Amino acid sequence: MFAGKALRCECGYEVRASDEDTFVEEIRRHASEAHGITFSVELARELARGATQAPSDDGFIGKETQ
């Protein structure tokens, strides 16, 4: 089961999604738009699989954190 995972970028951006495919696409989008980095689907999927369980699942896809 994938729901409830979160991944935080070094810049503070946090990704969460209800399914792995959306999570992977959000990782790729953020890397590209915020950092000019192109992640392959395979690399983004590896990062997604290493994501930690989030303390709460409020349904958001990504957000800036302070």
N, C-alpha and C positions, 0 to 999 in steps of 0.2 A: 504494500500500500504506500502511496506517495504523499497523500495529503498531509499537511502540517509541517513540511520541511521548509527551511529558510537558508539562504546563502547571502552573506554580507560581503560586499566588495570592500577593498581597502579604502575606497573613497567615501564609504559610509552608505552607499546604496544597498538596499536589501531587497532580495527577490523572494517571493513566495507565489505559489500557484496551486491549483487544485489537482493538476495532473502533470506528469513528467514532460509531455510534449510542450505544453505551454511554458513550463519552467525553463526548459532548454531554449526555447525561442526568446524568452525574456532575458536570459543570460547573454545570448548572442546579440540581441538588440542593444542592451546596455553597453556591452564591450565595444560594439561598433560606434554607437552614437556618443558615448561619454569619453571613450579612450582611443578611438580610431583603430581598434584591434578587431581582426576578423577571426572568430573562433569557428572551427569546424563543428558540425553537429556532433561528431563523436567526442571531441574535447569538451564541449558544453555538457553533453550527457554524462561524462565522467565526473565533472564538477557537480552536476545535479545529484548524482548518486552518492557523492561524498558530503552532501548538505546535511546539516543537523536538524533535529526536530525543533520546531519553533515553539516558544512558550505558549502562544495562542494562535488560533487560525481564524483571522477576521476576514478572510476572503480576498484580500488585496493581492495584486500581482507584484507590484514593486513600489518602493517609496524611498525618498531620501530620509536618512536618519541623522540625528544630531549626536 
